[in-house]
């Protein structure tokens, strides 16, 4: 089995898709009163800001904690050099996945 790692651009795309204004699960979780989602062309700084905004929104605390950690990791990717960027983005993506799992475990 030959698994390929996601590239930096693919990691950003995966995180951004969770924040997509029309199809993202994070904006759907926060409802119409929450922050706005992102457009398809949003860059890493916008992704980081959106993660912070949603972490501060009226969403379940277990999800907000994971999104805040994702935002911190994404911010570290912005501030880091190219060699550390991949690790920080991978960590941010992992936190987004954990946030999604936490959201799915919350009873409707």
C-alpha positions as CSV (number, residue, x, y, z in Angstrom):
1,X,0.0,0.0,0.0
2,X,1.6,3.2,-1.1
3,X,0.1,6.2,0.7
4,X,0.9,9.7,-0.4
5,X,1.1,12.6,2.0
6,X,-0.9,15.7,1.4
7,X,1.1,18.7,0.1
8,X,1.0,22.1,1.9
9,X,-1.5,23.4,-0.7
10,X,-3.7,20.3,-0.2
11,X,-3.6,20.7,3.6
12,X,-4.7,24.4,3.2
13,X,-7.5,23.3,0.8
14,X,-8.7,20.6,3.2
15,X,-8.9,23.1,6.1
16,X,-10.5,25.7,3.8
17,X,-13.1,23.3,2.6
18,X,-14.3,22.8,6.2
19,X,-14.7,26.6,6.4
20,X,-16.4,27.0,3.0
21,X,-19.2,29.6,3.1
22,X,-21.7,27.3,1.2
23,X,-20.6,23.8,1.9
24,X,-18.3,23.8,5.0
25,X,-19.4,21.9,8.1
26,X,-18.0,24.6,10.5
27,X,-20.2,27.5,9.2
28,X,-23.1,25.1,9.2
29,X,-22.4,24.2,12.8
30,X,-22.5,27.9,13.9
31,X,-25.6,28.7,12.0
32,X,-26.7,32.0,10.4
33,X,-25.7,34.0,13.4
34,X,-22.1,32.8,13.3
35,X,-19.1,34.1,11.5
36,X,-19.0,34.0,7.7
37,X,-17.4,31.1,5.9
38,X,-14.6,31.5,3.4
39,X,-14.5,31.6,-0.4
40,X,-12.6,29.1,-2.4
41,X,-9.7,31.4,-3.0
42,X,-9.0,32.3,0.7
43,X,-5.3,32.2,1.7
44,X,-3.8,30.8,4.9
45,X,-4.0,34.0,6.8
46,X,-7.8,34.2,6.1
47,X,-8.1,30.5,7.1
48,X,-6.3,31.2,10.3
49,X,-8.6,34.2,11.1
50,X,-11.7,32.2,10.3
51,X,-10.6,29.3,12.6
52,X,-10.2,31.9,15.4
53,X,-13.6,33.5,14.6
54,X,-15.4,30.2,14.7
55,X,-13.6,29.1,17.8
56,X,-15.0,32.2,19.5
57,X,-18.5,31.7,18.1
58,X,-21.4,30.2,19.9
59,X,-20.6,26.5,19.2
60,X,-20.0,23.6,21.5
61,X,-17.0,24.0,23.7
62,X,-15.4,20.7,22.7
63,X,-15.4,21.8,19.1
64,X,-14.3,25.4,19.9
65,X,-11.2,24.1,21.8
66,X,-10.1,22.0,18.8
67,X,-10.7,24.9,16.4
68,X,-8.7,27.2,18.6
69,X,-5.8,24.7,18.6
70,X,-6.1,24.5,14.8
71,X,-5.9,28.3,14.6
72,X,-2.8,28.4,16.8
73,X,-1.1,25.8,14.6
74,X,-2.1,27.6,11.4
75,X,-0.8,30.8,12.8
76,X,2.5,29.0,13.6
77,X,2.6,27.9,9.9
78,X,2.3,31.5,8.9
79,X,5.1,32.6,11.2
80,X,7.4,29.7,10.5
81,X,9.8,28.9,7.8
82,X,9.1,26.5,4.9
83,X,10.6,23.6,6.7
84,X,8.2,23.9,9.7
85,X,5.2,25.0,7.7
86,X,4.2,21.5,6.7
87,X,4.2,20.2,10.3
88,X,2.2,23.1,11.6
89,X,-0.4,22.7,8.8
90,X,-0.6,19.0,9.4
91,X,-1.3,19.7,13.1
92,X,-3.9,22.2,12.2
93,X,-5.6,19.8,9.9
94,X,-5.6,17.1,12.6
95,X,-7.3,19.5,15.0
96,X,-9.9,20.3,12.4
97,X,-10.6,16.5,12.0
98,X,-10.8,16.2,15.8
99,X,-13.3,19.1,15.9
100,X,-15.4,17.4,13.3
101,X,-15.4,14.2,15.3
102,X,-16.4,16.1,18.5
103,X,-19.2,17.8,16.5
104,X,-20.5,14.5,15.3
105,X,-20.6,13.1,18.8
106,X,-22.8,15.9,20.1
107,X,-26.4,14.7,20.3
108,X,-28.7,16.7,18.0
